[in-house]
Every structure is written in structure tokens, then in C-alpha cells.
């Protein structure tokens, strides 16, 4: 006789889950595969959140571009800003504003193809960075109290240094001293509002370098930089540099590098987290700066997020990858941090994510459809699969599933894949309709297997009432191989 017990709290993905359709390594309470799952509660696992569009939050309302960046810090009670394409959006917890002033169409006049990059606020001003035709860009400025826009402010107004900026990513950050720093191709640019001085090349990395994200920590500007930034199949060097804002050189330590491409950064509790892809690697990597190197935390599937595609939510760091939202961390840090795939990104192409109002906002589009949505209710396009358990050769006698009390519509279906996925058995269903009033259900598949995995699927479940799995026990016995 043998038994396998899967206890909560769940522990995220098995290592290398994306390299094998039926992974076998990892702990019993890890997922071989999962989609749109919330495993943050130590009680058990359940469906990840669904999405609800904000009022006016689609192309039928006023969102007509893919929003690339949403300001994580509100500029007033229940007010923040998003930018994407040639539109600047005013956003509240429930609505994308439509009032004659907003959305604002960015129109520099003599150029075309204005494409918004990021926003940052100082006092009554909101600065918005964008690229445009002619392989250049500019900075606009909104006076928030009067709804007054100056779309070519950066190239015309500052008392010192007025000029265009590079056609490049433009992440931006406000330092504690009130100075704005921004990525500008090979440069870090800066603007001092008190002195009214714009310097589009305050710090110069090197020819063909490109700043892809920027932040501030402990007296230094932190920049994620790729060089030679050739794109395609060419190998980059990705690096994280710290600059004291004064010297003509970046700090000697730390300055970690990887052979590959670096993406977004996120600084949490004094730790710089980074996303990157090593040259010719199958997956993507999430790590942290540790001295003069980048220490791997977990590899994952999908892609590298850009500067507008990372945020923090309920103690978790969240990011966009392959049209989905991943998360790492723990709501209660004493439980230990895990990585999971948390929720869907909406349409096929995901833009910005942010948490300015204690709810996760997600922008997305497909062809001519656009949306800005927030997490709401539960998704039903959810599944959680165990690793493949090698028990050759055995009979799986009994599966015992422990779950939380159910409500109307709650349901999960259980299947068993076995013999490296060549065969499948529909084990049964737990539903409020048939199993309300119970918290344990026993299935007896009596199936001969070489190996197996259990597959929990919420497709037929409820977007209002979830079904939480607390514990799973599997019992079987060995057979003599003939």
C-alpha cells in the first residue's frame, strides 16, 4: 500500500514546469501546471480573480489605445493617470473619465505617431513622456488644477535645456529631492522643477546602450540597461547600474550583468528584483540583485515584462508574462514566498498593470478592441495539475478530496492523466448541487497506472462562488509486474 498527501498551503510551480508537459520533479504540493489560480490563502487553492471593465473602459467607451503605463501613485484621492498611443487617460477606481477634457489627445502639431510611454507627477503638474515621428520624442505637461495641457512642453518651455528626447523607452521616477529622472535611450535624463532645468543626457552609458527601466533607492538612481541592444537573435548584455546622480561614472558596486536581455525592475524593501532572459534559454528568469550578481529566484514561461508591466498587490510582486499575470511572494511572509500564475490578462496583448487603488488594474487589446479592467469575482478558466507521480506499476484505489463548504454554482471537475499522458480518466465532480453540506468527497477510480497526475478544472464552476480545495489524499497498492 502507498499514499500521497497534498496539503495546503500550496507551493507554486515545480522547477522547470515549462520544460516538460508532464513534469515529475518537485514537492507533492507543487503544481506541474496551473492557470489562473489563487494559492495565497493557506487554507487551500481556488480560482483566480476574473476581470470587470471600468466604466468607459473599452473602445465602446473612451479607451481607444493600448494603455502602456498607469501611474501607481494617485495624484489625488481616487485619481490616477494612464497613457498609451496618443491618449492620456484620467482614471478613478471605477471609471475612465470622459468629460471633454479627458481623454486628452496628445498632438504636438508638426509631427505624427505620438505614442505615450509613462507619466510622473510633481505638485500640480503631471509630466507625460512620448515618442513621435522623426525618431524623436517629447515631454508634455498637464496643469492638473486647470486641466491645461502643453504637449510640446519639454522641447519649448524649460528655462534651461529645452529640447526633444530620444525615440526610446521612457520609464520615469521621482526622487525624494523632487527631481524627475527618466530613461532616454543611452542616457538618463533629468528635470529639476525648482531650477526649471531639463537635461536629456544627464548620464551617458555608452553607444548602442538602452535604458529599459529606472527607479530610485538609497540615494542612487537604479537603471536596467541593455547593450548593444540590437534586438532579434543577437545576444545582449543586460546590466543593473547604480548612479549617485552626481558622478560621471556609475557606482563600481553593485553593477551586476547577465549575458542576455534584461527587462523591468521592481524595488521592494530595499531589494532590487529584475526580470531577464539568458541567451538561448528556454524560459525567462526572475531574480534579485545580490552584490555584484543577479541571483535567480525562479524561472518561468512567457516573456519579459517592460517597465509598465510590474506592480505590487497584497504583498505579492506581480508581472505580465505571455498575456497572463504571474505573482511571487506571500500575503503573510511567514508562509514563505511562492510563484504562481494568478489571473488572465484580458485581451491577447496585455499592456500596463498597476495597483493605485488597492485593486489590480490591467490594460489589454486585440485588433481594434481595447479595455482597462480590474480584478473582480472569480475566473472559471482555471486549472491546477499535480506533478506526475511515478508509482509503477500500481492500482489507484481511492482519492479523497477535502474542500471548503460550497455555495450556489460552485463546482470543480477532477480527472486523472496517466502513463505519461497517453490515457485519461474522468474521476468525478464536486459541486454545490450534489455535495453541499459536505467538506470531503471520496472517489474510487480503481485504475491501473504506471504514473499519474490529478487535474482539477473549474471551467464549469461559478464566477461568483468559488470552490476551495484544502487537501488531497491518494491511496493505492503496488502490482507485481508480469
N, C-alpha and C positions, 0 to 999 in steps of 0.2 A: 504493500500500500504506500502511496505517496500523497502529499497535499501541497498546494501552493496557496499562500495567503497574500492578498494585495490589500494593504492597509493605507488609510489616509494618515497624514497628508501626502498628496501625490508629489512626485519629484521631477516633473518635467520630462523632457525628451531623453531617450537613451543616447549615448555618444554615437555620433556618425549616423543618426537616423535617416539622413537623406542619401546615404550611400548604398542602401540595401532596401529592397521592397519588403523584406521580412527580417528585420534586424533581430539578433539573438543576444547581444550583449546588454549590460546594464542591470539595474536592480529591478525587482519584481514590481515595484510601484511606479516605475517609469513608463512612459508611453513610447511604443515603437512608432506610432503615427498619431497625430491628433489634428483636429481642425476646429477652430472657433470654440475653445474650451476655457472655462474659468476654473482654475485649480488653486485659487488664492485662499479659500476657506479650508482650514484644517479638518473641518467636518467631512468634506468629500468633494468630488468633482461634479461640475454641472455645465450647462450650456453657457457659452459666452454671450455677451450682450448683442442685441440687434441694433439697428440704426433707425433713427427718425429724422427726416429732413427738417431743418429750421424753416419757419415761416419765410416765404420768399426765397428759400434756399435751393431752388432748382432753376433751370432755364425757363420754366413757366412763370417763375417769379422774377428775380433780378440777377441770379448767378449765371453769367454767360461765358465765364472763363474758368479754367482750372486754377484754383487758388493755390499759390506756391508757398505762401508764408502767412501764418496767423500769429500775431503778437501774443505771447504767453502772459504778459503782464498787462492787465487792463489800465487804460489811461484815466478812467473814472469809474464810478460804481456801475457795474454791468455794461461796460463799453470796452470793446477792443477792436482791432483792425485786421483785415486780411488784404492781400494783394496777389494778383495773378493776371497774366495777359496785360491788357491796358486798363484794368479796372482796380480801383481802390474801394474796398468794402468796409462799411461800419457794421459791427456785429454786436448783438446783445445775446444773453443766454438762450433766447427763444427765436430771435428774428434777425434776418439780414435786412438792414434798414433800406427803405425805399421812400424817399421824401422830397425828391427834387434836387437835393444836394448829393445824395448817395444812392447808388454807387457813383463814384466820380470817374469819368473817363480821362485818363492821362493822355494829354495831347500837347506835345512840345511845339508843334507848328510846322517847322521846316523838315521834320523827319517823319518816318513811319515805323511801324512794327514795335511800338513801345511794349515792353514785356517786364512786368513787375518782378522784383526779386525779394525785397524784405522791407520792413518798417521798423522804426525805433522812435521813441518819444522822449522829449526833454521839455518839462514845463508845459506850456500851452501849445507847443509845436510837435507835429508828427512829421518825421522825415521819411520819405519813401524813395527807395533806390530802384532804378530800372535800366534796362538796356534798350537800344533802339537801332535803327538802320544806320549804316555808315560805320559799323564795327565800333560803336562807342556806347556810352550810357550817360545818365544824368541823375541828379538828386532833386526830387520835388519836396516842397514843404507846405504842410497844411497848418493854418492857424485854427486850432480846434474850436475856440470860443466863438469865432465869427464865420466858420465854415469857408475860409478863404484859401484858395489853392494857388500855388506858384509852381507850375510843372517844370520850369527850367531854372529853378532857384539856384542849384549848385553851380551852373555854368555862367550865372549872371550877377548874383547878389552878394555873396560873401565879400567882406572888405578886403580880405587877403586870400589869394589862391583860387579864386573862382575859375572853374573850368569843367570840361566833361570828364567822365570816368571811363574806364576800360569796358569793353564788351566781355563780361566775365561774371561768375557767381559773385553776389554781393551780400554775404552774411554780415550782420551788424550787431554791435553790442554797446551798451552804455556803461562806461567805467564809473566807479564811485566818485571820481573827481569831476564828473559831469561832462567829460569828453566822449564823443562818439568815435568808435573805431569800426572800420569796415574792410572787408576783403575787396581787393581791386586788381584782379589778375595776379601779376607777380608781386604786387605791392600790398601793404596795409595802409589804408588811408585814414585820416582823422579829421574831425571837426571840433573846434573849441567854440562853443556858443558865446562864452563871455568875451573872448577876444575877437570873435567873428572871423576865425581863421580856418580855412579849408586847406588841407594838404592831401592831395590824392596819392602821393607817393611818400608818405612819412617813413615807411620802412621798405627796403628793396631786398627781396630774397635773391633771385637770380633769373637770368633769361630763361624763358620757357617754363618757369615755375607758375603754379596757380594756387592761390589760397581758396580752399573749398569750405572752410568753416573757421569761426573765430569766437573767442569767449574771453572772459577775464577771471583771473584767480590769483589771490595772494600777491597783489602788486605787479602782476605781469599780464600782458596780452598773450593768450594761447592761440596758436594758429595751426590748423591742419593744412598741409601743403603737399601737392603732388608735383613731381618734376621727372622727366621733361614734359609730362602732360601731353603726350602725343595721341592718346586715345587708341581705339581699335585694339589690335592684338599686341600692341607694343607694351613692354614692361616699364612701369613707373617705379620710382622710389617714393614711397609715402612717408611723411615725417610729421612729428608734432614739435613745434618750436615755441619757446617762451621768450618773450621780448619785454624788457623793462620799461618800454615806451620812451626811453631817452637815448640809449646807446645805438651806435650804428651797426652793431652785431647782435645776434640773438644770444641768449644765455648758453654757456657751454654745457651745463647740466640742468635739467634733463633735456635731451634732444633725440628721442628715440626714433628709429627708422625701421621700415619694413620694405622688402622687395615686393612691390605690388602697388595697389591703389588704395588710398585712404579716403574715407568719406566724412560723415558727420562726427562731431564730438558732443559729449554732454558732461558737465562738471557737477558732481553731486557729493556733498560732504567733503570737499577738498580732494576728491578723486576724479581724474580725467578719464572718462570712458570714451572709446573710439570704435568705429566700425571700419572694416577694411577687407580686402581680398588679396591673398597672397598670389603671386604669379603662378598661373596654371593650376590653381587649386579647384577642387570640385565644388566646395562650399564657400561660404562667407564667414567672417570672423567678428566676434565681439570681444573686446579686451579692455585693458586699462593700462595707463602709463605707470610703470613701476621702475623708478630710477631711469636708467638710460635704455630701457627696452619696453616693448609693448607685450604685456603678459596676457595670454589667451584666457578668456573666461569660458566661452562656448562657441562652437561652430554651428552654423545654421544654414538653411536653404533660402533662396530668393534673390536678394540683391543688397546693395549698399544704400542706406538712406542718405539723402542730402541734408543740408543744414535746417531745412524747414520740416523735416520728417522725423524728428525725435522730440520727446517730451517726457514729463513725469506725472504719474497718476497713482494715487493711493500708495505711495512708497515704491512703485514699480517704475523703471525706465522702460519706455515704450518706443517702438520704431516701426517704420514701414518697410516691408520686405515682400516683393513679389505680389503686390496687391493685397496683402494681409497685414495685420498688426500683431507684432510679437512683443513680448514683455519679459523683463528679467528683474528679479528682486523678491520682496516679500512685504505684505502689509504689516505683519508682525515680524520684525527682523530676527527674533529669537527662533523662528521656524527655519531660517536658512533660506538663501536666495535660490530660485529656480528659474529656468527659461521655459516659456510656453508660447504657443500660438493662440492669441487671445480672442480676436474678433476679425470680422471681414472688413475690407476697406471701402466697400460700396461698389462703385463702378470699377471697370477693369484697370484704369490708370488712377493711382492714388497720388494726391498732391500733399498738401500740408496736413499735419496733425498738431493739436495744441490742447492745453487744459487751462484756459483763462478763467473759467467759471466753475471749477470742480466737476465738470463733465467733459469727457473726451470729445473734441470736435474733429471731424475727418472730412477733407475735401477730395472729390474724385470726379472723373469724367469718362465717357466713352463716346466717340464720334461727336455728335452735337448735343449730347446730354451732359449736364453738369449738376453737381449737388454739393451742399455743405450740410452735413448731418451730425447728430450727436448720438452717443450710445443711449439706448432705451430698450427696456424689456429684455427679451431673450431671442437669440437666433435659434433656428432649428436646423440649419445646415451645419451640424456639429457631429463630430465623432471622436472617439478615443479608443485606440487599439493597444493592447498589451504588446510587449516583445514576444517573439516566437520562443516558446518553451520546448526544449528538447526532452522528451520523455520516452524515447523509443525503447521498445515498442510497448504501447500501453492501451488500456481502455480508460477513457474519461468517463467516470461513473456519475459524478454529481457536481453541479455548480451552484453555489449558494451566494445570492446577491443581497447585500444589506443596503437599504436606502432610507431616505427621509420620508416622513408622511407626505402624501401626494395631494394635489388639488385638481380641479376640473381641467381636463385636457392633457395633463402630464403623462408622458409616455417615453419609454426607451426600448429599442429592439436590440436583442442580443444574438449575434452569430458567432460561429467558430470556424476559422480557417485552419486547415491542417495539411500536412505533407507538403510543406513549402508553398502553400497557397494553391496547390493543384485541386483541392477539394474544399467545399464549404458546406456548413450545416446551419440552418436556421434554428437556433436553440429555443427562442421564445421571446415573450414580450412582458414588460412590466408597465402597467397603465393604471391610471386612476379609475378608469371604467371597471376594470376587473380585479384590481388589487388594492383599492382604498381600504383603509383600516389596518393594513399590514405594513410591516417595515422589513420583512425578509421574504424572499421567494426562492424556492428550490427547483432547479431544473435537472433532469436526468437524461443526458444525451446518449450514454452507453455507446460511445463511438470509439472505434479502433483508430489510433493515430501513431505516427512517428514523432510528430511535433504538432504544436497548435498555438494559436493566439485567439484571444477573445476580442470581439469587435462590438462596442456599444455605439449605437446610432440613434440620434434624436430627430431624424428627418420627419417622423410622424408625430413629434411632440408639440408642445404649446409655446407660443411666443409670449404668453402671459404668465403661465405657471410652469416652472422648471421641475426637473426630476433629478435629485441629487443622489449619486452613488457614494456610499460610505465605505464599503468593504466588499471584497470578493474572495470567496474560498473555492478552490477546485480540488476535487478528490478523484483519485484513480488508482489503478493497480497495473503492475507490470505483467507482460506476457512473455512466455518463452519463445524466442524466435525459431521458427522451424527451418 
